[in-house]
Amino acid sequence: MVVGMLSLRALPRTVRRPAPVVETDRARLLDRFNAAVRYPDAHGGVAGLPLLLDALATGEAAAAGTRWIVDDNARLNMAALVRYSFPEPEIHVVAAEYGAAGHERGWLRLERMLPAQDYARLVDNPEKWEASDRTLDDVLEAHGRPSVAFGDPDPRMPKTLGYASADLAAPLALLHFGVAGDAPSARLLAFRCGDGFLGAGIGFTPFGDTVADEREKRRG
């Protein structure tokens, strides 16, 4: 008896799908992401952050196909403008972008959320940040402790503070600080809320403008 051979083409194709993330694994992933995004230097740097976001997105249709890569060539993007303007390496600035992406999806753990009126006072009229220089101490006195901090916890070192609204649909407001220098605490460089050219707010302090101008001259 001759046994017919099945063509491989006739066999049903197996579609490989990512294994679902069980709750215990997801809790660990959230722990790892929230620790790493706050202080990347202690967790292998920023390179691992998009991998953690990918893992968290597994099985979530809304996040399928999302690219987490920070794009330095993005046009009309406020986050790219901030990265371009300040000295390297500003790891906390990049980490804050990944943190904002996590916040949009409910993955970023917050220490506090601002009432609507306090958030509005922070983000309305971004040009107000251009009027005068501020330090970390000034911002904390005016707006209280942040919802999340990215970077070195030393108050004199560069970092980014994030302030979140109780309305979780609102973007994370970010304040980027440089080294203190002769100031009592880290010096504010810029404020940013949102990424897109339309609807986003950004403001450079006088000190931030000076730093950005000096960097541009070095490029030239």
N, C-alpha and C positions, 0 to 999 in steps of 0.2 A: 504494500500500500504506500502510495506516495503522499507524503504530508506536505501540504502547501505551506509556503513560507509567507508570513504576514509582512507586508511592506511597512517600513517604519513610518511612512507618510500616512498610513491608515490608522496608526495608533493615535488615540486622543492626546492632544498636547496638555501637559501639566503646567498650569499657570502658577508661577511661584509668587506668593504674596508674603509680605513681612509677617512674621509671627506676632500675634497680638501681645501687647505689653500688659502683663498681669498687674493687679493693683499694687502688690508689694514691690515689684520692679519699678513701677511708675513712681511710687513714693521715693524710692532710692534715687531715681533719675532727677526728680524734682529737687531733692536734697543736694545732689551733686551740681545741678545747674545753678541753683540759687547761691551755693557757696562759691562756685567758680566765677560766676558773673560779677560778684561783689569784689573779689580780690583775685584776679586771674594769675598774678605772679606766684601765688601760693598753690596754684592748681594746674601748672603746666602751660600757662599763657592763654591767649585768646583763641589759639588755633582749635582747641577742643570745644569751644562754645557752639559753633554751628553743628558739630556732631551730636552734641547733647540735644540741641533743638530738633535735629532730624529724628533722634530716638523718641523724643516726646511727641513728635508729630505722627509717628507710626500709627496707622489705623484711623487717623482723623481726616475725614474727607476735606474739611475746610482748609487744611494745611498741605494737602497733597500737591506736590510739584513746586512748593515754595523754595526759593533759593535764599539762603541766609548769608551768602557771601557779601561782605562789605564791598561796595563798588566805589572805588576812588575816582572813577571816570564818569560817574553819574552826573547828568546835567540837571540843572534846576532842582538840586537836592540839597536841603539845608544841612543835613548831616555831613555830606561830602565837603561842603564849604567850610564847616568847622574843622574837619580833619585837615584840610588843605592849609588852613590859616595858622595853625599852631605848631610849635616845635615837636619833633619826634624824639623818642617814642611816647605818644600819648595813649597808652594802653587803656586807660580808664575811659577815654572818649569812645573808642571802638566797643569796649565792653558795655557801655551805656546804650549803644545802638542795639546790641543783642538783647540787653535787658528790656529795652522798649518793645522789641519784637515779642519777647516773652510776655510782657505786660498785656499786649494786644490780645493775646490768646489765653490770658488768665493763669499763666505759669509762674509769674514773678510774685514772690511773697513780699508783702508790704508791711513795714513796721507801723505805718499809720496812713490814713487817708484824710485829705483835706475836705472840710465842708465846702459846699459849692461857692459860697461868697469868698472864702479864703483862697480857693483855687483861682477864681476869677481875678482877685486882686493881684495874684502872682503873674498870671499869663496875659491879662489885658494890657494893651499899649506896650508892646515889647520895646519901643523906642525909649522908654523911661530908663532902661538899663544902660543906655548910651550917655546919660547925663552926668554920671559921677562914678568914681571907682568905689568898689566895695570889697570887703574881705569875707572870709568864711564866717568869722564871728558876727559881722554885720547881718549876713543873710540868715544865720540861725536865730539871731535876736528878733529879726523882723518876721520871719516865717516859721520859726520853730524847727524841730528836728525833722529831717527828711523822711520820705517814705522808704527810700533805699539810698545807699551810698555805694559808689563804684570807685575802687582804687585804694590807695594807702590810707589807713585810718589816722595816721599822724596829721594833726590839724595844720601843719605847716607844709605838707606835701601835696602835689597835684592830685586832683580827684574830681569826680562828678557827683553832684547830688541830684536825686530824682524826687519830684513831688507829684503824687497821684491824687486825682479827684475821687470823691466818693462815687461819682458817676464813672464807672469803669470803662465806658465808651470813650471818655475823653483821653487824649494822648498824655503820656508821661512828660511833664515839664522838666527840663534838664538844665542845670547850671554847672558850667565847666570852670574849674579853678586851676591856676598855675601855682608854681612854688611861691612861698611867702616872701622870700628875699628879705628886705628890711622891714616888712609889715609884720604885725603880730600873729597873723594866720594866713593861710593860702589866699591868693588874690584872685578875684573873679575876672575871668576872661570874656565869657559870653553866656547868654541865655538862649535856649532853643526849645520850641514846643511844636512838634510835628515835623514831617520830612519834606513834603511836597512844596513846590514853589507857591502854589495857591493855597491859602488857608493856614500856612505855617507862620510862626512868629520867630524872629531872631533879632538879637541885639548884642553888639559888642561894646564892652566898657571902654573908656579911654585907654586904660592899660592894655586891654585886649587888642584894640586897634593898633597900638604901638608895637606889640609883640608880632601881630600879623604883618605889619609893614616891614619890620626888621627881617622877618623870614622871607618876605617877597624880595627884598633887596639882596639877600644872600643867594636866592635862586638866580637873580639876574647876574 
